[in-house]
Amino acid sequence: MKVNDVIEKVEKDLTTEELVDLIANHNRQVDLIFAEKKTDEDGYLTWDLENWTSVDGKRFIRSYGLEGRMLSDYSGYNKYDLKGCFLPETAKEVRLN
């Protein structure tokens, strides 16, 4: 998928696995910008932006944004949880910071 690397100012063609490696092992942040708002199953949280970062290469944090502002909510994951939660292929735009 096409990924806009903000640091190197280039567009890259990366897989989901390569993005996870950059987050876990190279201290990079991945932003997923969605075309439509998403809502959790409880209806508590609505967002259109996800920021993915790693704590120590094994634990990951997803922060949420809505309409240009960051929300105070976040979720924690391990590397096994990412297969069901980290879905860059569903995003309108993927940015690598």
Secondary structure, 3 states (H helix, E strand, C coil): CEEEECCCCEEEECCHHHHHHHHHHHCCCEEEEEEEEEECCCCCCEEEEEEEEECCCCEEEEEEEECCEEEEEEEEEECCCHHHHCCHHHCCEEEEC
